Amino acid sequence: MYSPPILNQFLLLFPSNNRAESIYRRSPFFTNPFRVFVDFIFSMSLFTYHHLFLLFLLLVLETFASAVGHRRSVLRSLEEGNRLPDYAVDLNSSSFESVLKESPASFAIVEFFAHWCPACRNYKPHYEKAAKLFNGPNAVHPGIILMTRVDCAMKVNTNLCEKFSVGHFPMLLWGPPPKFSLSGWDPKQEKSEIIAIDDARTAERLLNWINKRIGSSFSLDDEKYENEDTFPWNATVPEQIARAIYDVEEATAQTFEIIVDNKRIGEGTRAPLVKFFQLLVAHHPSKRCRKGTAEILINFDDLWPSGLSIDLQNVSLSHGQDVTKHFPICGREVPRGYWIFCRGSKNDTRGYSCGLWILLHSLSVRIGDGEAQLTFTVICDFVHNFFTCEECRRHFQEMCSSAPAPFNTTRALVLWLWRSHNIVNERLMREEKELETRDPRYPKMMWPPKKLCPSCVISVGKKGSGKVTDWNEDEVYKFLMNYYGRSLISSYKDDSITNIKKDESVDDVITTTHAVAVPVGAALAIALASCAFGALACFWRTQQKNRKYLHLLHSLKNV
């Protein structure tokens, strides 16, 4: 049994305040030692902790903003005039390492160019034509190749371009994404996994080079979900579950968007949502999602004030900010908008439902025995209050009502969720067969299949027109704990696994950090400046909060 390092990812990254204190103290997912430490943190004064921390970040960000420049969105969707959206990901020295390190793609192409270069400008449409196949929410072949570009004419990228021996424009390099983040490239270097693409003058030539390199048959005429021969993922291959971490993040982000967009947060649903978010903060397999959920919890009372009706809360939010944009629950580090492990062979199959099931399974294997019953209640309440598929919600609620509660062990909860998932699969198998709506590549099945876990299946018999499986539940439990536990969060990039320190949590392998090195003298100067302006910041925060609620009250009177 294992649990993520809650303390590091939840407490130290966020400032202390009364609202956060109440959330931490009422959370059932934290142990007594954690609460003792929290009591110590909250004993620090607001001045010495909150404002020094806040002003320190503001000054550091302001200092480095001019050097880094404006960071363009990793996944752009806005059109500029009549110009088509870009699909290749713009990188710079600040984002290069993190984006490539965190990419779920098997391969990456980096185009080094200069914006003043006429040949580069003329090549861009060709590069974008190929990138459209692999990047973006409507990609035909997502998760295979991450196509990026770096503008070497920007001074901030000078060292980066020198690191990769850029001698002409445009220059294209190919390799596994983590290899770009770990080292540079030298054309004289032998046995490098990063190689130059020597024939990519047009989109057709670039795609031909790719096809020869990886033995694929991609075409510029490929349409979404129709070229199944190039579909690379297989859900029955054990190693592929490692890629599902990105789909779990996608499902988490979509769940939050659905809750907000459908205005499901009201006086009666606040408590179930807070408890579900607490569960995510404590046990979500992705560190990005744990951090993002924690930030939402800290700001929860401001985003959805207690005591207001749903309509009045929406008025409050309409005068504030777009919650899902300003509070991205799983971060901004990697492109979003498509499925990898959970991608179906048809446009309307798998996807979100697959990702949500994996999220629930991954939560169940991470809780302790003492949290089993509470986690069961939190999951059931979440589905009951926030799942918008009415029939699915009703069926799940029936399974919750008939569950053999209380759950005293993790094993009991893990196996109950597994049985429930198979009950759903069995029902959908019949319906999809009758209505001919199943995914031909991924039909529903009793899970896990024998190919994944031979020791899980004792025998398979017939009952009427169907099949009955006799399971070895001890083996099933072992399989589930590994499959949705360590296998899910282990990187499929072998080099990054072997470089993990002994005292490092496995789930930290897939996380992004943006540490900025600041000289000691500069840090001391910033701290002194923070002290000088701390009182002013405290007064400003109080005034802003008062103005916010006065503005809200004024708005409500005019409704």
Buried (B, 14 or more C-beta within 10 A) or exposed (E): EEBBEBBEBBBEEBBBBEBBBEBBEEBEBBBEEBEEBBEEBBEEEBBEBBBBBBBBBBBBEEEEEEEBBEEEEBBBEEEEEEEEEBBBBBBBBBBBBBBBBBBBBBBBBBBBBBEEBEEBEEBBEBBBBBBBBBBBEEBBBBBBBBBBBBBBBBEBBEEBBEBBBBEEBBBBBBBBBBBBBBBBBEEEEEEBBBEBBEEBEBBBBBBBBBBEEBEBEBBBEBEEBEBEEBBEBEBEEBEBBBBBBBBBBBBBBBBBBBBBEEEBBBEEBBEBBBBBBBBBBBBBBBBBBBBBBBBBBBBBBEBBBEEBEBEBBBBBBEEBEEBBEEBBBBBBBBBBBBBBBBBBBBEEBBBBBBBBBBBBBBBBBBBBBEBBBBBBBBBBBBBBBBBEEEEBBEBBBEBBEEBEBEBEBBBBBBBBBBBBBBBBBBEBBEEBEEEEEBBEBBEBBBBBBEEBBEEBBEEEEEEEEEEEBEBBBEBBBBBBBBBBBBBBBBBBBEEBEEEBEEEEBBBBBBBBEEEEEBEEEEEEEBBEBBBEBBEEBBEEBEEEEEEBEEEBEEBBEEE
